[in-house]
């Protein structure tokens, strides 16, 4: 455990820091100009010692840092009254109960448990949450937790017996048990609750208004009714309970960042000094800003995302679907694209702050104007009719399952374009649905938003920025589609793209979508393919399997063992699992004739055509088969896409 030591005229007190503290010291020492004499530090393995005067600010070009100490009781009290809050750039509580138990055990034994990093707010900060789900806090937080959220949430929940929000936003209680006989901490369970040796929930003990003497005496009397206690037993139990109550005086080392820093700088510090921290994104800061200037808007985004995870039932329509479970950040991006015709979030963040790009000054009117635009756009984005009408366009293009969506960015960018087009005069609904279906299919086939999605989205939004009506909007999107899906793309680029072993590749999902659009049958069956890909009919075992046309075991037996070769998507097909069982590990020339006979020649020919299988494919050389099938798969994808443009099934 690394240490930072603070020195005063009377004592030197250790501040616990994690093992990556040398990086913290390097960052502070090389990046920050100190007003103090240059400190000395030494590094030995994972330990470091930095000596600076206690509770004296360290001034930097960016901010001031202050090192101090607070005991646990003071920290918990400050959280309870709302003086310490949780900023929105942090996440819900994700620690396990065993980790909370270990935290209390370390403190009980006097071990260091790390420093805490706070951000001073200037007492006017909004957009913060108190820890737990207690709403009785009455102060605007002066300090926000940047590093130490999980520890403080654990400590507060146990010390005060409050519930916290888990990573699924549901309330949870942390019950930590303590055995005074030997100072042992455990996660409470049914057996521990029945054991008189244990205090099953230390929250009740630590939050009890009665004194330590009364509570210790009560425990000893109750235990004495269950077993005999010697004087030595009473002495040990009393000492261990005194030590438990003494946790309230456990001192934490705190580093406080000045309120001068903005969110980006705080996030930079957080990432640099906390190797276990979550990388913060630009969207996180816009969400934080929304909490300050439009808290209701942030809650709307979070509520929409939570409801999208689970079906809502017949009586309460919701955003649940089988293609995507969007995050608040993703839905925010859609609103920004619709409201500002922008994809790069940094510029929008400054607009929402009302910052003048020339002077850097905050202009309230500019901020309000930007907020009004976002509010109007978000209303359209979260409208359930808009949401489900758009998703119906994607489904009509052949995309029915989450597994077929190779790019969530592409799907949501298509939704933004759908809303932009819908708001234009002269845009007919049916025409818009077909256009957006084709657009999404194009972006999915080509992987348009796979590499640098923000840049590609910004370019597309710029191209349609001048469209003033539905005709101009449609013309521009169709121009992009046609210039992308050229003859060379279908004949050359796409077959090369299909040379992959990734079943989550754009090519495979586009092939399945095209088959659905062309009403292809299940391989070796007269059932339509869509019947086994219906998300509403899924059981514990899928009705279908991805089948190796040339079985993997058979290929390995012939020296083709590389998974990149055996798992080529050109060797895959969807079929019902009974047929897959019949194929087993036999050579195609052995299992195919029986299945072919069952189908009949006419159905066999149709099946081979729509599954992109060359004639007598089961007798071909494997490498020759792959090359030929990739060309046929590309042609099926083309036919499926062209069927979208015609608005009818291709022939």
N, C-alpha and C positions, 0 to 999 in steps of 0.2 A: 504494500500500500504506500503510495507516494505521499509526501507530507509537504505542506507549506507552513512554516512557522512564523507567527507574528510576535514581535518583541515589544515589551513595554519596560518601564523602569523597574517593575517589580516581578514580572514573570514572563515566561515564554510559553505560549500555548500552541499545541499542534492543531493544524487544520487538516482533516482527512481529504485526500484527493485520489481519484482513481489512478490506475497504473499508467494511463496515458498522460499523466501530468507533465512530464518533460515537454511534450508538445504544447501544452498550455503555456508553460514558462517560456518556451522559445517564441511562441506567438506574442505573448505580452512583452517579452524583452526586445524582440527584433522589430515589431510593428509599432510599439507604443513609446512615445517620448515621455519619460517620467520626470516629475518635478522633484523626486527624492534622489538622494545619492544612489548610485548604481548598486543594486543588491547583488549579493553573491549567492550562487546555488551550486550544488554538487549533485551529480547523477550517478547512482550506483545500481545497475540493474533496472528495476522498475521504480526505484525510489528517488525522490528529489527533495531538497530542502531549500526553500527560499525565505530569506529573512527580511521582513519589512516592518516598519512600525505599525502597531496594532491600531485599527480603526482610523487610519489616515488615508485620504483619497489619493489615488494614483491618476494623474491627469494625462490624457492622451489627445492627439489631434481630433479624435472622433468623439470621445466621451471621457467621463471620470469613473473610476472603479473604486469601491470602498470595501475593504476586508473587515469583517466583524464577527461576533459570535452571538447566538441566541440559544436559549435552552428550549427543550421540547415543549414545555408548558406554555411559554410565550409564543412559540410558533403556532401551536394549536389554537390558542386564544385569538391570535391575529387572523387566522383563517376563519374562525368562527364568527368574528365580527365583520369580516369582509375586508380587512386591511391587506391581506394577501389573497390574490386571486389567480385563477388559471387562465392564461391567454388563449385565444382561439387558434393560435398557431400550434398548439399542442394537441394531443390525442386523448381519447377516453382511457380509463384505467385498464391495463392489460396484464398486470402481474398475476401470477398464480397465488393461491393461498399459501402454498409451501414457501414461496419466496418472501411473503409477508412474515411468515413464522420465522424464517431465517434472519430477517431484518431485526426483529425483536430480540432474538437470541444473541445476535452480535452486539446490540446495544447493551443488553443485560450483562454480557461478559466484558463490557468496556472496550470493545473493538471499535475502530473508526469505520464509519459507514459512508464516507464521501462528503464532499462539500455541496452547498446549494448555491445556485446562481439565480439572482432576482433581477428584475428590470424595474427601476423606479418609473412611475407613470406621471408624476406631477399632479396627482390627485384629481385629474379631470378625465382619466381614461375610461372608455366604455368598451363594449365588445369583449367582456371577460366573464368567466363563470366562476362562482365560488366552488370550492371542492365539495364533493358529495352532492346530494340532491336536496339538501336543506335550504329553504328559501328565506331564512330569518336574518341573513346578513344585512346590515344596515349601512355600511360604509362603502363608498366607492374605493376600490382597491388602490393603494398607493404603490404596491409592489406586485409584480407578476412573476410567476415561476417560469424560468426559461429552462433550467436544468434541475431536476429533482422532483418532477411531477409525481412519479410513481411512488417514491419514498414518502413524500408529504401526504399524498392521497391515502396511502396505507396507514400512516401514523394517525392522521386525523380520523379516519373511519374507525380505527380500533380504539383510540383514546376517547372518542365521543360516542361511539356506537352508532354512527350514521351509515346509511346506505351510500354506495357510490354507483356510478354508471359504468357498466362493462363495455367491452369493445363492440357489442351489438346494441348499445344504448339502453339496455334493460337494467333495472336496479338490482343490486346484489349486496349481501352482508358478508363481512369478513369476521369469522369467529375463530379466534386464536385462544387455545387452552394453555393453562400453566399448572405444573405440578410442583408445589412448594417443597415437597420432600427432597427433591434433587435439582430444582431449578430448570426443569425441562419444559420446553414449549412444543406444542403440537397443534395441528389443524383439528378443530373439534369434529367428532363424529359421534355416532350413536353410542358406541362403547365408552368413549371418554365421558360423555354426558352422564352415564350411569356410574362412573367411577368416583367415589367420594374423595379420592386422593387429588383429583383435578379440580381446578377452577375452570369450568368449561368455556367461559367467555370472559376474558380479562377486560373487555369493554365495560361490562357492568361493574366490575371492581374499580377500574380507574376513573369512571365517570360518577361514581357514588359520592354524594356530598359528605357522607360521614368520614371521620378520620381514619388513618391507617390503623391506629390502636384498636378501634371498635371493630373494624372489618377483620383484622387478624384474630382477635378474640372470638369473633363469631365463627370463623372458619375452623379454628381449633376445637371449639365446643361441638360443632357439627361432626367433625372427624372423630372426636372422642366417643361419640355414640356408636361408631361403626367399628372402631378398633382401639386397642389400648395404646396410649401415648406415653412415652418416657419423658423425663425432663429434657433429655438431649434432643428428642424428636421435636419438642415444643421450641427449643432454642433454635434448631436448624430451620424449622418452618418459619419462625418469626423473622430470622435473619434474611431468609430468601424472599419473604413477602416485603420486608423493608426495602430490599434491593429492587424489587419490582416497582414499588411505589416511587423509588428514587429515580426511575426512568424519566419522570417529569423534569428532572434537573439535568438530563443528558444534554450536553452542549454541542450544537452544530456550528460548523464554520460556514459563513455566508459571504459571498462576493456579490455586491450590488452594482448594477450598471446604471449609469445616469439616464435620466429621461431625455437627454439630448439626442440619443440614438433613435433612428427610425427602424421600422420592422426589418428591412433588408439587412442592416448592419447587425441587429440582434440575431437574426437567423444565421448570418455568417459566423458569428462568434459561437453560436450553439453548435453548428456543424463542425467547426474547427476543434472545439474542446470536448466534444461528446462523441466518441467513436461509436456509441450504440444509438445515437440519436437518429430520428427519421429525417431524411433529406426533405427540406421544405421547398415548395415550389411556388412559382409566381401566383398561381391560383389560390394558394393558402393565404397570401397577403391580401388579395382582393376580397376573399371571404372574411378575413379579419376586419378589413375596412368596412365591409357591409354591416358587420356587427356594430360598428360605431355610427355609421350614417344612415343605415337602413336595416335594423335588426330583424324586422319582420321578413324582409327579403331573404336574408340568410336562413331563417327558420323555414321558409317556404321551400327552398332548395333542399335542405336536409330532410324535411318531411316527405318530399317527393321521392327522394332516393331511398328512404327507409321503406316506403310503401311499395316501391318497385321490386323489392326483394321477395315479398310473399303475396299470393293471391288474396284479393280483398273480399271476395264473395259477391253474390248476386245483388245484395241490397246496397253495397257501397262500392261503386266503380272506382278503380284506381289505376296507377300506371304500370302495374305488373304485366309482363309479357315474356315471351320465350326467346327473345333475341339479345337483350341487354339489360343489365342492372346498373344503371348509370350512377356515378358518384355526384355529390354536390358540385365538385370542381368541373366535371364534364358538362353538367347542365348549365353551369355558369358560363362556360365557353360558348355554348350555343346562344345564350342570351346576348353575349358580347358580340358575336358574329352578326346576329340579327339587328341589334341596336346600333352598333358602331361600324359594321362592315369591316371589322378587324379581327385578326386571329392572334397577333402578338399581344400578350397581356400587359407587358411593361408599360406601353403607351396608354392603355386603358386605365391602368392603376393610377397614373398621374392625372388623367382626365377626371377620374372619380374623386381624387383628392382636391381637384380644382386648381391644379398647379399650372401656372402660366409657363409655356415652354421657353419663352424668351427671358423673362425676369426671374423665374423660380418662385414667384410669390403665389400664395394661396388666395384664389379669388372665389368667394362664396357663391356668387352668381354662376360662375362656370361649373362649380361642383354640383349645384342644384340642377342645372341644365343637363349635365351628364347623368345624374341620378334619375331624372325623369325619363330619359331615353332608355336607360337600363330597366327601369320599373315597367315601362310599356312593353319592352321586348320580352321580359321575363313572364309577364302575364300571358303572352302568346305561347311561349316555350312550355309552360307548365299547364296549359289548357289540355285537358284529357282528350277532347275531341280531336284537336290538332295532332296530339301525340299518337293516338291509335289510328287515325287516318293515314298518317305518314308510315307507321309500321305496316299497315296493310299494303302500301306500295312496295315495301321491301319484300313482304311475303309473296305478293303477286309476281315478283321477279324471281321467285324460287328459293328465297332464304327463309327457312322455317325454324331453325334451331340455333342456339348460341354457338354451337360448334362450327357452324358455317360462316360465322362472322370473323373474318381474318383481321379486320381492323375496326375497332370500336370508334376510332377517330373518324374513319370514313363514313360510318353509319350516322354519327351525330353531325358531321359536316353536311351530309345530305339532308338531315332534318332542318338545319339552319337555312339551307337553300330552299327547302320546301316552304318554310314560313316566309322567307323573303318573297318568293314567287307568289304565294297566296295573297299577300298584301297588295300586289300590283294590280292596277285596273286592266281589265280585258283578259285575265287568266281564267280559263275554264277549268273546273275542278278535275274532270276526267283527264284532260290534257296534262294538267300538272302532275297527277298521279303517275301517268305513263312516263312523263319526262323524268321525274325524280327516280322512278324505278330503273330506268335506263342509266341515269347518272350514277346511282349507287352500284349497279351491276358493273359499270365501266370502272369505277374507282376500285371495286373489289377485285376484278379480274387483273387489273394492272398493278395493284398495290400502290396506288397513287399517293396514299398518305402513310406509307410505311417508313420511309427514310427520314425526311425532315418535314413532319406534318404541318408545323406552324407556318413554314415558308410556303409550302404548296397551297395551304388553305388561304393564306394572305393573297397569293397570286390569283386564285380563283375568285375570291371576293372582290378583288380590284377589277377583274374583267367584267363582272356583272354590275359594278357600282353605277355605271351610267344608264342602266336599263330603267326606263320610266314606265313601261307597260309590259304586259304578258308576252306580247309578240317579240319584243327586243330581248327579254329575259330568255325565252325559249330559243331564240336564234343563237344567242351567245353560248348557252350550254350545249346545244346541238353541234355548234362549230367546234367546241372543245372535244366533244365525244368523237366526232368524225375525224378530227386531226390526230387523235390518239389511237383509235382502233382502225388503223389503215390495213390495206391488203397485206403489206409486209408484216404487220403485227400478227395477223391471224396465221400466216403461212410460215413465218420464220421465228419471230420473237416468242410467241406463245408456246410452241412446241419446246423451245429451249427452256422456257420458264417451268414447264411441266416436268423437267428432268430434276426431280427432287424426291426426297424420302419423307418430307414433312407433310403429315396429313392435315395440319393446320395452315397449309400454304394457300394463297389466294387461288391458285390453279385448281386444286382439288375441290374447294368449296364452290368455285364457279362451275366446275363440271357437274357436281351434284345438283346445283341450282338449275343448270340448263336441262339436265335430265328431268327434273320435276316440271320445268316449263314445257318440255316436249312430251310429257305424260309417258315417260319410259316405264317399262315393267321392272319388277324386282328381278335380279339375275336368277335364271333357272326357275322362273315362276310366271304365272299369268296375272299376278296381283300388280296393281300400280305401285310405283315406288313411293308415292306420297303416303300410302296407307301404312307403311312401316316407319315413316319419319314424322308421324303426327305426334307432337309433344304431349297431347292430351291422353294418348293411349299407352304411355310408357309404364311398364311394370318394374318389378325388381330386376328382371333380366330383360335386356333389350330384345325387341322383336327382330332385330337385324344385327349383323356383324360385318365388319370390314374383312373381306375374304382375300387371301392371296391366290390369284388365279394360277400362278405357278407356286405350289406350297413351299413355305420356307424350309421345312425339313428336307423336302425333295431337292431343293436347290443346294442346301448345305451338303447333302450326300454327293453332289456332283462338283463340289469344290467352290461353290459360290456362297461364301459365308459372311461377306461384308454386309452389314445391315443397310448401308447406303445403296446396295444393289438389290438385296432381297426385299427391302421395304420401299422400293420405288412406287410412287403413286400410280404409275402406269401398270403396276402389277396388282392394283386394288380394285375391288368392286363390292358393292353393297348387296347382301343377300340375306335371306332368313337363316337363322342358326341351324335348323334341321338340315338344310341343304349343305351348309358348311360342314356339318358333321359327316355327311356322306362323302364329301370330297376328301376329308382327312388329309393325310400326307402323301396321297397317291399322285402319280404323274398325271398331268392334264390329259394325256392321251388315254389314260385308264379310266378316270372318273367322268370325263365329259360325255363320252358316247351314251352312257346310261341316262344321264340327265337330258341329253338332246332327244333321245327317243321318247322320253316322257312328255316333252313339250310339243313335238310335231315340227315338221320342217318350216311351215309358214311362221309359226310363233318363234322358232329358233332364229330365223333370218331377221325378224323384227327386233328380237332381243339383242342379237349381235350388233345390229346397226346402231341402236340407241345406247348400247354400252361401249361403243367404239372398239369393237373386237373385229380384227381382220379375218377374212375367210380362212378356215382350217387353222385358226390361231393356236389351237391346242397341240398342233404337231410342229410348230415353228421353233427355231432356235430362240433361246430366251432373250439375248441381246437384240436380235432382229425383231422379235415381238415387241419389246419395249419401244424401240425407235418408231415402228409402224403405228403402234397404238397411240403414242403421243400426238402424232399428226391427226389421227381420227378423233382423239379427245378434243384437240383444239378446234376441229371442225364442228363437233357437237356444241361446244361452248359458243361458237359463232352463230350457229343456227338458233340456239336458245336465246342469244342476245337479239338477233334480228326478229325473232318472234315477239319480243317486247316492243320493238319499234312498230310492228304491224298491229299490235294489240290483239293478235290471235295466234293460235298454235301454228308452228311452221310445218311445212309438208316436205 
